[in-house]
Structures are given as structure tokens and as C-alpha cells.
């Protein structure tokens, strides 16, 4: 933001879900079939069976594909959603600026305010990661970020004001300037 003069920030949980859904009502932006994850998301897959590091081997539910990525994949490796956004599900879980509230009490629509930024309230992670089984990778997957070392990342959003608000601020500034001249 300092370099460009434009405002960038983490999305709220609500904004993140809107972008991830991309005007769909299915559990994943590509549909409801978790078996299609290999084309759309980095998830736990057959790649983990080749690993000798016992900490990484995942026994159990995996996608029936081999993507070659033991951990996170390079950004943009998988097919985009209808809005052209890639990696919205899987690869790394994404931080939002919203405080975690298991009851959806309204915090999902707002960024944590400046007064509470230093509080221990957990922030929300969305989208799942490379370590999640395909069935778990859904638009609604969310967590408080606890126990996610090495599986979380971020995506920033460019914040723009709606045109009517910009126009109103310009008019207000012009009125103030005119008033100062008088």
C-alpha cells in the first residue's frame, strides 16, 4: 500500500468466500465431486506415498492422482474458478482479516478492528491446504489457524471505494476548498 498508494488488505472471511465460490452454490467451485480435486486444487494425493519422510506420509484418504508436489505447489498450477482466481481451495489455507467465531456471529463480515489487533483472538483460515483429504476441500472449510504451521498463506485484496463514495468525497473536498477560499 505504501509503495502504490492503493489500499491492499487481507479479505474478510465473507469476501474470501464470495471470491472462492465465484457465483456457484456447490461445495467446491468446480462442483460437488471431490474426485475432481486433482484438476482444481493441491490436495493430499498419491505423491505422499513416495515419500520416505514418515512425518509427511499420509495414510488414508487421498486423491487418486499424482501431482508431484509433496507440499505446496507453485501458485497458479491448477485451473481457475469462474472469476479467474486460482488456488482458492487447497494448496495453502488462506488467512482472512476476520476474527474466528464458530457461531458466525457477524465477525465474518469485518476485519478485526485496530483496538483488538493485539488481542489473542484467533483469525480465520479458509480453503484448506495440500495436507487435507479431497473430501475436506470445500468452499466452507474454515478454521482458527491453530495447528496449521507450514500450511497457511495469504492473498491480499485491493480495496476500492464504490464510485458514489469517491464522488461524494471529491465533492466534499471541493466544498471544503471553496469554503477555505471564502
Order of alpha helices (4+ residues) and beta strands (2+ residues): beta-alpha-alpha-beta-beta-beta-beta-beta-alpha
